[in-house]
Structure formats: structure tokens, C-alpha cells
Amino acid sequence: MSAFGTILTHPGSAHKDEFLACSVLLAVHPAPILRREPTPADLADASIAVVDVGHAHDPALHNFDHHQLPKDHPPTCSLSLVLQHLGLYEDARQFCDWLEPAEWFDCRGPIATAQWLGVERDAISKLNSPIDGTLLRRFAQANRLLPGEPLWEVMRMIGEDLLTYVRSLRERLDFIARHAEVWDLNNDGDTHRVLFLPRTDPLPDDPSAGLERFIESRGLGREVIGMIAPDRRSGGYGLSRYRDDARLDFTRIAACPDVHFAHARGFVAKTSATTPERLRALVTQALITPSGMNS
């Protein structure tokens, strides 16, 4: 994204989409934020990023409004347009579970959003946070936000954290794709799949981070029931259920000499074992048959 010197958004009530869109832009190019109606000259000036106002979407001129889109257009908000321009939208939609509901809420309102989510209208209000309320109210009260002011600095931190999360998770998923294996384990004629991430050098700070997202991204959510990843506290491995799948019960291996921890609820265990053969054997032993699940 080319540089700009000012971010301009509409005055009056503030909403989550332009607040976050401005936050992301601050993380890319820190600039003052003005809250007023744009002029034609503003829209034609690429040094001014016009957000959620102006009825124009022209990334070359840094114009990011969605209100001119037809009513049957897929829900799209100003944050969507900014993320698209940065080449991060698809990853953000995949990694940020809140983004699509935010698009729906901004474009369709709370009733249609609740229907789309399959929940009661009151559930939307019950998820409101005083953090959101305070930030948006203070943003709405301002006509200008400058570097060094508390809200401007908080907005930049939010934008930086959002971009860091999306970019780092993409890097993490690419790392997992290069190293992970999917194992097929057999138990009484049934085949179950487990994701195995071997130890690497250097070892990531949080070796198990991103495993569930990776499984989802590869369309393996209905096949994989467990995960094996290096234990950051030891030289062994952590064994865990995927989405708390009851077909794995790690209390079944609690007595094994190379298992130093198995949670009483059976969803996770720690082992000093390091060879693929032994790890396979432990997870296979933790598998339970359908008849065992019903007993």
C-alpha cells in the first residue's frame, strides 16, 4: 500500500467496521484521523485515505467505502475492503472467526445476522462488551485523533495486533504444512487419523499453535481425531484430542512408564517418547472402540 498522510472517516455514530479499518491503516501508515464528510477533492487525493464514507471504492486513491454496493452484494464492510487491498482478506476470513459476523452485522443489521447465525436476536446483545462500547463511544466523540493521544495509540495497537495475528498464523500454517504428517491408526478394524508434528530445530515457541486451524484449512476436520506435537517443556511430546473427540481417552495410557502426565478427563497426555513408532503405539492404545464409548 502506498503512503498516505491522513485518514478520513465519517462523523457521528461510530461502528466497529470503520474503527477497525482505521486501526489497520494506522498500523500500515500512522497518520492523523479526521472525522468529517469528505469533499470531492478528498476523494481525488491519494494522500487521504477515505474510509466508510464517500460512496467510492478505489484502492488506488485509498477510497474504501462499501455503502454504494448493491443491496444483494455479499456482506462487505470497510474493513473488508482495506484487508482486500493489503492482500490479507482471505486469510483474515479464515483465521478471524469474528470477521464474517461483523460484515453481516454492518451490512444486514442485528436481526438478519442473528437469523444467519441461527441464534435468537437477544444473543447478539449478550455478546456486547464494555470494551467495544467505550472505544466506539470515545471514537464517535472525537473530531480529530493525533499520534500520541491515548485512543489513537490504542487503535494502532489493535491494528498491529490484527495484522501480526493474520500474517504470523499464515506463516505458522505454512510451517505445519512443510513438516506435519497425517497418520492412519487401526483399531479393531476401524481407521482413525491423527496429525503428527515432529520436533524441529529450532523449535517454535508454542509447538502446538495453529494445529487445529491447519486441520480445518485442509478439510480434515471430520477425519482427524487427535494431535501429536512436541512438548515445549520437555524433550517429549504432547498428545491431545482434536475438538475433544471421545474416541481418544488418554487415561488408558496413564500407567505407561514413558507417560508422565495424563489428564483425569482423558483429553491430553504428556510423554517422554520420541520415536514415531512409540508415539503411534501410545495413541493406538488410547483409542477406544464404539462399544467402549457406550459402556
Backbone hydrogen bonds in HBPLUS format (Angstrom, degrees):
<---DONOR---> <-ACCEPTOR-->    atom                        ^
c    i                          cat <-CA-CA->   ^        H-A-AA   ^      H-
h    n   atom  resd res      DA  || num        DHA   H-A  angle D-A-AA Bond
n    s   type  num  typ     dist DA aas  dist angle  dist       angle   num
A0005-GLY N   A0047-SER O   2.74 MM  42  5.37 148.0  1.84 134.6 141.4     1
A0006-THR N   A0047-SER O   3.24 MM  41  6.61 143.1  2.38 155.1 162.0     2
A0049-ALA N   A0006-THR O   2.81 MM  43  6.20 165.8  1.83 162.8 160.4     3
A0007-ILE N   A0032-PRO O   2.92 MM  25  6.18 159.8  1.96 163.6 168.5     4
A0034-LEU N   A0007-ILE O   2.75 MM  27  6.18 159.5  1.79 161.2 168.4     5
A0008-LEU N   A0049-ALA O   2.72 MM  41  5.96 171.0  1.73 162.8 163.6     6
A0051-VAL N   A0008-LEU O   2.78 MM  43  6.08 166.6  1.80 167.7 172.4     7
A0009-THR N   A0034-LEU O   2.89 MM  25  6.35 159.4  1.93 162.0 168.4     8
A0036-ARG N   A0009-THR O   2.96 MM  27  6.28 127.1  2.25 160.6 166.0     9
A0019-PHE N   A0015-HIS O   3.18 MM   4  6.28 158.9  2.22 154.0 160.3    10
A0020-LEU N   A0016-LYS O   2.94 MM   4  6.01 165.5  1.96 149.1 152.5    11
A0021-ALA N   A0017-ASP O   2.88 MM   4  6.00 152.3  1.95 142.5 151.5    12
A0022-CYS N   A0018-GLU O   2.86 MM   4  5.89 162.9  1.89 144.0 148.3    13
A0023-SER N   A0019-PHE O   3.00 MM   4  6.19 148.3  2.10 138.2 147.8    14
A0024-VAL N   A0020-LEU O   2.91 MM   4  6.15 158.5  1.96 151.3 155.1    15
A0025-LEU N   A0021-ALA O   3.03 MM   4  6.30 159.3  2.08 146.2 152.2    16
A0026-LEU N   A0022-CYS O   2.88 MM   4  6.13 149.8  1.97 147.1 155.4    17
A0027-ALA N   A0023-SER O   3.12 MM   4  6.43 145.5  2.24 142.0 150.8    18
A0027-ALA N   A0024-VAL O   3.10 MM   3  5.11 120.5  2.47  94.0 108.8    19
A0028-VAL N   A0024-VAL O   3.18 MM   4  6.54 134.5  2.40 140.4 152.4    20
A0028-VAL N   A0025-LEU O   3.09 MM   3  5.07 131.1  2.34  94.7 108.0    21
A0029-HIS N   A0025-LEU O   2.79 MM   4  5.97 177.8  1.79 164.7 164.6    22
A0033-ILE N   A0145-LEU O   2.91 MM 112  5.02 164.2  1.94 147.2 152.5    23
A0145-LEU N   A0033-ILE O   2.87 MM 112  5.02 155.8  1.92 145.8 152.0    24
A0035-ARG N   A0143-ASN O   2.95 MM 108  4.99 158.4  2.00 143.9 139.5    25
A0042-ASP N   A0039-THR O   2.95 MM   3  5.06 120.8  2.31  99.8 114.9    26
A0043-LEU N   A0039-THR O   3.14 MM   4  6.55 157.7  2.20 155.9 160.9    27
A0044-ALA N   A0040-PRO O   3.10 MM   4  6.31 137.0  2.29 140.4 151.7    28
A0045-ASP N   A0042-ASP O   3.14 MM   3  5.18 157.7  2.19 103.7 110.6    29
A0048-ILE N   A0045-ASP O   3.06 MM   3  5.73 164.3  2.08 121.3 124.3    30
A0050-VAL N   A0062-HIS O   2.84 MM  12  6.29 141.8  1.99 149.6 162.1    31
A0064-PHE N   A0050-VAL O   2.74 MM  14  6.02 173.1  1.75 176.9 178.8    32
A0052-ASP N   A0064-PHE O   2.91 MM  12  5.99 174.3  1.91 133.9 132.0    33
A0065-ASP N   A0056-ALA O   3.05 MM   9  5.38 143.3  2.19 132.9 139.7    34
A0058-ASP N   A0063-ASN O   2.92 MM   5  4.89 146.2  2.04 123.6 134.3    35
A0061-LEU N   A0058-ASP O   2.87 MM   3  5.51 142.1  2.02 120.2 130.2    36
A0063-ASN N   A0058-ASP O   3.07 MM   5  4.89 174.7  2.07 123.4 124.7    37
A0062-HIS N   A0059-PRO O   2.95 MM   3  4.51 157.1  2.00  96.5 103.4    38
A0069-LEU N   A0066-HIS O   3.10 MM   3  5.62 165.5  2.12 117.3 121.8    39
A0073-HIS N   A0070-PRO O   2.96 MM   3  5.33 162.8  1.99 117.8 120.4    40
A0080-SER N   A0077-CYS O   3.01 MM   3  5.18 117.5  2.41  99.7 114.9    41
A0081-LEU N   A0077-CYS O   3.21 MM   4  6.64 153.4  2.29 150.6 157.2    42
A0082-VAL N   A0078-SER O   3.07 MM   4  6.37 156.8  2.13 150.2 156.0    43
A0083-LEU N   A0079-LEU O   2.95 MM   4  6.13 168.8  1.96 157.0 159.9    44
A0084-GLN N   A0080-SER O   2.86 MM   4  6.08 150.2  1.95 146.7 155.7    45
A0085-HIS N   A0081-LEU O   3.04 MM   4  6.25 157.7  2.09 143.4 148.8    46
A0086-LEU N   A0082-VAL O   3.08 MM   4  6.39 142.1  2.23 143.6 154.1    47
A0088-LEU N   A0083-LEU O   2.93 MM   5  5.18 159.2  1.97 159.7 155.5    48
A0087-GLY N   A0084-GLN O   2.97 MM   3  5.06 155.5  2.04 104.3 112.1    49
A0092-ALA N   A0088-LEU O   2.88 MM   4  6.00 158.8  1.93 154.0 161.1    50
A0093-ARG N   A0089-TYR O   2.83 MM   4  6.06 157.1  1.88 156.8 162.2    51
A0094-GLN N   A0090-GLU O   3.10 MM   4  6.28 145.7  2.22 139.1 148.3    52
A0094-GLN N   A0091-ASP O   3.10 MM   3  5.02 119.1  2.49  91.9 107.3    53
A0095-PHE N   A0091-ASP O   2.78 MM   4  5.95 154.8  1.85 154.9 162.0    54
A0096-CYS N   A0092-ALA O   2.81 MM   4  5.34 157.4  1.86 143.0 148.6    55
A0099-LEU N   A0096-CYS O   3.05 MM   3  5.62 162.7  2.08 119.8 124.8    56
A0102-ALA N   A0098-TRP O   3.03 MM   4  6.15 148.5  2.14 144.2 153.7    57
A0103-GLU N   A0099-LEU O   2.94 MM   4  6.30 149.9  2.04 152.5 161.0    58
A0104-TRP N   A0100-GLU O   2.97 MM   4  6.28 162.1  2.01 154.8 159.4    59
A0105-PHE N   A0101-PRO O   2.82 MM   4  6.00 165.4  1.84 151.9 156.1    60
A0106-ASP N   A0102-ALA O   3.04 MM   4  6.14 161.5  2.08 145.3 149.8    61
A0107-CYS N   A0103-GLU O   3.02 MM   4  6.12 153.0  2.10 147.6 154.8    62
A0108-ARG N   A0104-TRP O   2.62 MM   4  5.32 159.1  1.67 154.8 160.0    63
A0109-GLY N   A0105-PHE O   3.04 MM   4  4.59 139.9  2.20 112.4 121.3    64
A0113-THR N   A0109-GLY O   3.10 MM   4  6.13 151.8  2.18 146.0 154.8    65
A0114-ALA N   A0110-PRO O   2.91 MM   4  5.97 157.1  1.96 142.3 148.1    66
A0115-GLN N   A0111-ILE O   3.03 MM   4  6.31 157.9  2.08 148.2 154.2    67
A0116-TRP N   A0112-ALA O   2.89 MM   4  6.10 156.0  1.95 145.6 152.3    68
A0117-LEU N   A0113-THR O   2.89 MM   4  6.12 151.2  1.98 148.4 156.3    69
A0118-GLY N   A0114-ALA O   2.89 MM   4  5.98 120.5  2.25 136.4 152.1    70
A0119-VAL N   A0114-ALA O   2.97 MM   5  5.24 166.5  1.99 150.3 151.3    71
A0118-GLY N   A0115-GLN O   3.13 MM   3  4.93 138.2  2.31  91.8 104.0    72
A0123-ALA N   A0120-GLU O   2.97 MM   3  5.47 145.5  2.09 111.5 121.5    73
A0124-ILE N   A0121-ARG O   3.14 MM   3  5.78 145.7  2.26 115.2 122.7    74
A0126-LYS N   A0122-ASP O   3.07 MM   4  6.33 151.8  2.15 149.1 157.6    75
A0127-LEU N   A0124-ILE O   3.21 MM   3  5.48 151.1  2.30 103.4 111.8    76
A0128-ASN N   A0125-SER O   3.07 MM   3  5.36 164.5  2.09 110.7 115.5    77
A0133-GLY N   A0129-SER O   3.09 MM   4  6.44 165.7  2.11 151.2 155.1    78
A0134-THR N   A0130-PRO O   2.97 MM   4  5.99 167.1  1.98 144.8 147.6    79
A0135-LEU N   A0131-ILE O   3.09 MM   4  6.21 173.5  2.09 154.8 156.9    80
A0136-LEU N   A0132-ASP O   2.96 MM   4  6.04 169.7  1.97 157.2 160.5    81
A0137-ARG N   A0133-GLY O   2.95 MM   4  5.95 155.6  2.01 144.1 151.6    82
A0138-ARG N   A0134-THR O   2.93 MM   4  6.06 168.2  1.95 155.0 158.0    83
A0139-PHE N   A0135-LEU O   2.94 MM   4  6.04 150.3  2.03 141.6 150.7    84
A0140-ALA N   A0136-LEU O   2.89 MM   4  6.05 153.3  1.96 144.2 151.1    85
A0141-GLN N   A0137-ARG O   3.09 MM   4  6.34 139.4  2.27 141.5 152.0    86
A0142-ALA N   A0139-PHE O   3.27 MM   3  5.47 150.7  2.36 103.1 111.3    87
A0149-GLU N   A0146-LEU O   3.08 MM   3  5.80 163.8  2.11 140.9 145.0    88
A0153-GLU N   A0149-GLU O   2.98 MM   4  6.18 163.8  2.01 164.8 170.0    89
A0154-VAL N   A0150-PRO O   2.92 MM   4  6.18 157.3  1.98 151.9 158.5    90
A0155-MET N   A0151-LEU O   2.87 MM   4  6.08 162.4  1.90 153.2 157.9    91
A0156-ARG N   A0152-TRP O   3.01 MM   4  6.28 155.3  2.07 146.6 153.1    92
A0157-MET N   A0153-GLU O   2.99 MM   4  6.27 155.0  2.05 146.0 152.8    93
A0158-ILE N   A0154-VAL O   2.90 MM   4  6.22 156.2  1.96 152.6 159.1    94
A0159-GLY N   A0155-MET O   2.97 MM   4  6.22 163.9  1.99 151.8 155.8    95
A0160-GLU N   A0156-ARG O   2.83 MM   4  6.06 161.1  1.87 151.8 157.2    96
A0161-ASP N   A0157-MET O   2.87 MM   4  6.02 163.5  1.89 150.4 154.9    97
A0162-LEU N   A0158-ILE O   2.94 MM   4  6.11 156.1  2.00 148.5 155.2    98
A0163-LEU N   A0159-GLY O   3.00 MM   4  6.21 169.4  2.01 153.4 155.7    99
A0164-THR N   A0160-GLU O   2.85 MM   4  5.97 159.9  1.89 149.1 155.7   100
A0165-TYR N   A0161-ASP O   2.88 MM   4  5.95 157.4  1.93 143.9 150.1   101
A0166-VAL N   A0162-LEU O   3.09 MM   4  6.34 169.7  2.10 153.3 155.1   102
A0167-ARG N   A0163-LEU O   2.95 MM   4  6.04 171.4  1.95 154.0 156.9   103
A0168-SER N   A0164-THR O   2.83 MM   4  5.72 161.6  1.86 147.4 153.7   104
A0169-LEU N   A0165-TYR O   2.94 MM   4  5.92 154.8  2.01 144.7 151.7   105
A0170-ARG N   A0166-VAL O   3.10 MM   4  6.25 152.3  2.18 142.8 150.1   106
A0171-GLU N   A0167-ARG O   3.06 MM   4  6.35 158.2  2.11 144.9 150.7   107
A0172-ARG N   A0168-SER O   2.83 MM   4  6.05 150.5  1.91 142.4 151.3   108
A0173-LEU N   A0169-LEU O   2.85 MM   4  6.06 160.3  1.89 151.3 155.2   109
A0174-ASP N   A0170-ARG O   2.98 MM   4  6.20 155.3  2.05 147.9 154.7   110
A0175-PHE N   A0171-GLU O   2.94 MM   4  6.18 148.1  2.05 142.3 151.3   111
A0176-ILE N   A0172-ARG O   2.90 MM   4  6.24 160.6  1.94 152.9 157.5   112
A0177-ALA N   A0173-LEU O   2.92 MM   4  6.09 156.4  1.98 144.3 151.1   113
A0178-ARG N   A0174-ASP O   3.14 MM   4  6.38 140.8  2.30 138.7 147.9   114
A0178-ARG N   A0175-PHE O   3.12 MM   3  5.26 126.6  2.41  97.2 110.8   115
A0179-HIS N   A0175-PHE O   3.26 MM   4  6.52 138.0  2.45 143.9 154.8   116
A0179-HIS N   A0176-ILE O   3.11 MM   3  5.25 131.5  2.36  99.5 112.3   117
A0180-ALA N   A0176-ILE O   2.73 MM   4  5.32 167.6  1.75 159.3 160.5   118
A0181-GLU N   A0196-PHE O   2.82 MM  15  5.16 157.9  1.87 151.4 159.0   119
A0196-PHE N   A0181-GLU O   2.74 MM  15  5.16 176.1  1.75 164.4 165.7   120
A0183-TRP N   A0194-VAL O   2.76 MM  11  5.16 163.4  1.78 166.0 162.5   121
A0194-VAL N   A0183-TRP O   2.88 MM  11  5.16 152.7  1.96 144.1 152.8   122
A0185-LEU N   A0192-HIS O   2.68 MM   7  5.13 173.9  1.68 161.9 164.0   123
A0192-HIS N   A0185-LEU O   2.73 MM   7  5.13 161.7  1.76 151.7 158.1   124
A0187-ASN N   A0190-ASP O   2.75 MM   3  5.16 154.5  1.82 149.7 158.4   125
A0190-ASP N   A0187-ASN O   2.97 MM   3  5.16 164.8  2.00 116.1 118.4   126
A0225-ILE N   A0193-ARG O   2.87 MM  32  6.10 161.3  1.90 171.3 165.0   127
A0195-LEU N   A0226-GLY O   2.99 MM  31  6.39 160.8  2.02 152.0 148.9   128
A0228-ILE N   A0195-LEU O   2.79 MM  33  6.15 147.4  1.89 164.4 171.6   129
A0197-LEU N   A0228-ILE O   2.85 MM  31  6.12 159.5  1.90 158.2 165.0   130
A0209-ALA N   A0206-ASP O   3.02 MM   3  5.52 162.1  2.05 120.8 126.7   131
A0211-LEU N   A0208-SER O   3.35 MM   3  5.89 165.5  2.37 135.1 134.6   132
A0214-PHE N   A0210-GLY O   2.88 MM   4  6.02 152.0  1.96 148.3 156.5   133
A0215-ILE N   A0211-LEU O   2.96 MM   4  6.26 160.6  1.99 152.4 156.6   134
A0216-GLU N   A0212-GLU O   3.00 MM   4  6.26 161.6  2.03 150.6 155.4   135
A0217-SER N   A0213-ARG O   2.83 MM   4  6.01 159.6  1.87 149.0 155.0   136
A0218-ARG N   A0214-PHE O   3.04 MM   4  6.24 138.5  2.22 147.4 157.2   137
A0220-LEU N   A0215-ILE O   2.99 MM   5  5.22 163.2  2.02 164.9 159.5   138
A0219-GLY N   A0216-GLU O   3.05 MM   3  5.21 163.3  2.08 110.0 114.0   139
A0223-GLU N   A0220-LEU O   2.92 MM   3  5.22 155.5  1.98 112.8 121.0   140
A0224-VAL N   A0220-LEU O   2.97 MM   4  5.92 172.5  1.97 172.3 171.7   141
A0242-TYR N   A0225-ILE O   2.85 MM  17  4.96 159.7  1.89 121.6 117.5   142
A0227-MET N   A0240-SER O   2.82 MM  13  5.32 156.9  1.87 152.7 156.8   143
A0240-SER N   A0227-MET O   2.98 MM  13  5.32 156.7  2.04 155.5 158.7   144
A0229-ALA N   A0238-GLY O   3.10 MM   9  5.44 160.9  2.14 151.0 157.0   145
A0238-GLY N   A0229-ALA O   2.76 MM   9  5.44 170.5  1.76 173.2 173.8   146
A0231-ASP N   A0236-GLY O   3.00 MM   5  5.57 173.6  2.01 127.4 126.7   147
A0234-SER N   A0231-ASP O   3.29 MM   3  5.55 162.1  2.32 108.0 113.3   148
A0237-TYR N   A0271-THR O   2.92 MM  34  5.48 147.1  2.02 146.1 156.8   149
A0271-THR N   A0237-TYR O   2.97 MM  34  5.48 165.0  1.99 163.6 167.2   150
A0239-LEU N   A0269-ALA O   2.81 MM  30  5.10 172.6  1.82 152.6 154.1   151
A0269-ALA N   A0239-LEU O   2.85 MM  30  5.10 148.4  1.95 147.9 151.2   152
A0241-ARG N   A0267-PHE O   3.07 MM  26  5.47 147.9  2.17 154.6 152.6   153
A0245-ASP N   A0242-TYR O   3.22 MM   3  5.80 135.2  2.43 113.2 121.5   154
A0248-LEU N   A0245-ASP O   3.31 MM   3  6.31 164.5  2.34 125.4 126.9   155
A0288-ILE N   A0247-ARG O   3.04 MM  41  5.40 150.0  2.13 142.9 145.1   156
A0249-ASP N   A0286-ALA O   2.97 MM  37  5.21 164.2  1.99 139.4 144.4   157
A0252-ARG N   A0249-ASP O   3.13 MM   3  6.01 166.1  2.15 121.0 125.2   158
A0250-PHE N   A0266-GLY O   2.98 MM  16  4.56 170.9  1.98 122.6 121.1   159
A0253-ILE N   A0250-PHE O   3.24 MM   3  5.55 163.2  2.27 105.0 110.0   160
A0254-ALA N   A0251-THR O   3.26 MM   3  4.96 166.9  2.27 100.6 104.1   161
A0256-CYS N   A0253-ILE O   3.06 MM   3  5.45 161.2  2.09 114.3 120.4   162
A0259-VAL N   A0256-CYS O   3.07 MM   3  5.39 163.5  2.10 118.8 120.2   163
A0272-SER N   A0258-ASP O   2.89 MM  14  5.39 154.9  1.95 149.3 157.7   164
A0260-HIS N   A0270-LYS O   3.10 MM  10  5.94 129.6  2.37 135.1 149.0   165
A0270-LYS N   A0261-PHE O   2.78 MM   9  5.07 156.0  1.83 144.8 147.7   166
A0263-HIS N   A0268-VAL O   3.00 MM   5  5.72 164.1  2.02 157.8 163.0   167
A0266-GLY N   A0263-HIS O   2.83 MM   3  5.19 158.7  1.87 113.3 120.4   168
A0279-LEU N   A0275-THR O   3.02 MM   4  6.25 166.3  2.04 160.0 164.3   169
A0280-ARG N   A0276-PRO O   2.89 MM   4  5.98 159.7  1.93 149.2 154.5   170
A0281-ALA N   A0277-GLU O   3.07 MM   4  6.29 157.2  2.12 142.4 148.7   171
A0282-LEU N   A0278-ARG O   2.96 MM   4  6.22 156.8  2.01 151.6 157.1   172
A0283-VAL N   A0279-LEU O   3.08 MM   4  6.30 170.5  2.09 154.2 156.1   173
A0284-THR N   A0280-ARG O   2.88 MM   4  6.01 159.3  1.92 151.6 158.2   174
A0285-GLN N   A0281-ALA O   2.96 MM   4  6.12 151.2  2.04 143.0 150.6   175
A0286-ALA N   A0282-LEU O   3.05 MM   4  6.35 136.0  2.25 138.9 151.1   176
A0286-ALA N   A0283-VAL O   3.05 MM   3  4.93 125.4  2.36  91.5 106.3   177
A0287-LEU N   A0284-THR O   3.17 MM   3  5.26 150.6  2.26  99.9 108.7   178
A0292-GLY N   A0289-THR O   2.90 MM   3  5.03 120.1  2.26 100.1 116.0   179
A0293-MET N   A0289-THR O   2.96 MM   4  6.33 142.6  2.10 150.8 162.4   180
A0294-ASN N   A0290-PRO O   3.23 MM   4  6.47 139.9  2.40 141.2 150.3   181
A0295-SER N   A0292-GLY O   3.38 MM   3  5.17 149.3  2.48  92.1 100.7   182
